[in-house]
């Protein structure tokens, strides 16, 4: 049972709210005091109390506003580094890049448990270092384990080139970007752009529509897969340019398979995670809002849990870095971060974890040693006989327990979940986190899209450009209609020679105007998309249509936002409501 927080006390001149945990909740793992961070005192103004005082009268209200202003000046000068969260005293203005967007209405009052993925959700990796590390490790595996040319060791990685939502055509060596209708709008063979004719001939003129799914295609839906997509494009160019340096039996599809095998080898030997664990600050972005967010959710009466595919040793390193200010030091004996969760499940093997018929065993993890203990559906099982290892289990406060494996049924039991709709799960992987948890279970979902922050800020800056594009489209439609009228008139009406010549001249002028407008529109649209990305354009759009990636976000995520900690900017009881859906016939009627 969670220990209740101290009640707020106040007088007319000063408010204070101390966020401090009793010793029993801070030191529930029996850790020496040297490893326990002293709690910070965070002074905040209760909004409900301010409203009550405002009702006391205008004069008193004026006095209180002055004191509130002076008080805020003091606390802001004392600690300007404190993150702004919804429950803090200062008003938090939410920029468009930090907003949470809603596809399906979600009343947080109905949510009793909020869960998180770790990698690329709570832990946002730095692409310039982490993805480069993954790329270099994959190259070494290709050369030394799979027999590829040593020339690959001289290659470099452009971490900005690839984006999520792309599709790899394994057989043809092509990289595709398509809209929500699966119409290919942008296509590259390696790093060479395909002409419109080649693109249409390959993916448009077919009797049977391609599904663009496995096994012939690979979906680039995670940030971690960007490095392997870039390497695949490099290998395609390498094979085309130097066919004698690639064995004849290795085609494009085999190269992709080898890249995937090399990536898996990097994971299996622990190379990547060892490097990150050695220097987490180099590879992971710091976010001081994670702890306040978790505290706010727990203070609102909700359970919090972590479900990650990473094993306990790596999870502990990363979460220590994210939740403890002293992350540069030795973190082996520090488990303070566990106080922010009710249940932690490592080695979950998602997405299989989300299937109740998954018969994976659930083991409890002894935090200090990492030893696995047998459980009976989460309940501790006594050890039978003597163990060969000298083992003395730590006294663990059952407010947070760490497990490995299991399935979602175990998690529901541990958290006393009565209905799957009471769970909100936050992740970064559309298929591994969002689709399976929503479709198979009915969990409510939030997708983290780090690219979204820059995307929406650019959209805001380019509002006038988008208006210009719409005007050009309208102008083109008007000219085109005039052309059709003239052609119809010349074809079906009895026109004298002089008049016919005049109308023909007018027709040529209109066709010339239409071409100029078309080229202008094409150029402005290209420049607009290149503001987002020089090759692939806007993440959520392909031309005027929603991209395949945007379509998936809309279908599978109840909420989506640029960062998980944007949750801290909103009330934990907020009712998220979607914007009204509009069909094309409504845009000209309903003012937007």
Secondary structure, 3 states (H helix, E strand, C coil): CCCCCCCCEECCCCEECCCCCCHHHHCCCCCCHHHCCCCCCCCCCCHHHHHHHHCCCHHHHHHHHHHHHHHHHHHHHHCCCCCCCCCCCCCCCCCHHHCEEECCCEEHHHCCEEEECCECCCECECHHHHHHHHHHHHHHHHHHCCCCCHHHHHCCCCCCCCCCCEEEECCCCEEEEEECCCCEEEEEECCEECCHHHHHHHHCCCCCCCCCCCCCEEEECCHHHHHHHHHHHHHHHHHHHCHHHCCCCCCHHHHHHHHHHHHHHHHHCCHHHHHHHHCHHHHECCCCHHHHHHHHHHHCCCEEEEECCCCHHHHHHHHHHHHCCCCCCCCCCCCHHHHHCCEEEECCCCCHHHCCCCCCCEEEECCCCCCEEEEECCEECCCCCCCCCCCCCCCCCCCCEEEEECCHHHHHHHHCCCCHHHEEEEECCHHHHHHHHHHHHCCEEEEECCCHHHHHHHHHHCHHHHHHHHHHHHHHHHHHHHHHHHHHHHHHCCCCHHHHHHHHHHHHHHHHHHHHHHHHHHHHHHHHHHHHCCCCCCCCEECCEEEHHHHHHHHHCCEEECCHHHHHHCCCCCEECCCCCCCHHHHCCCCC
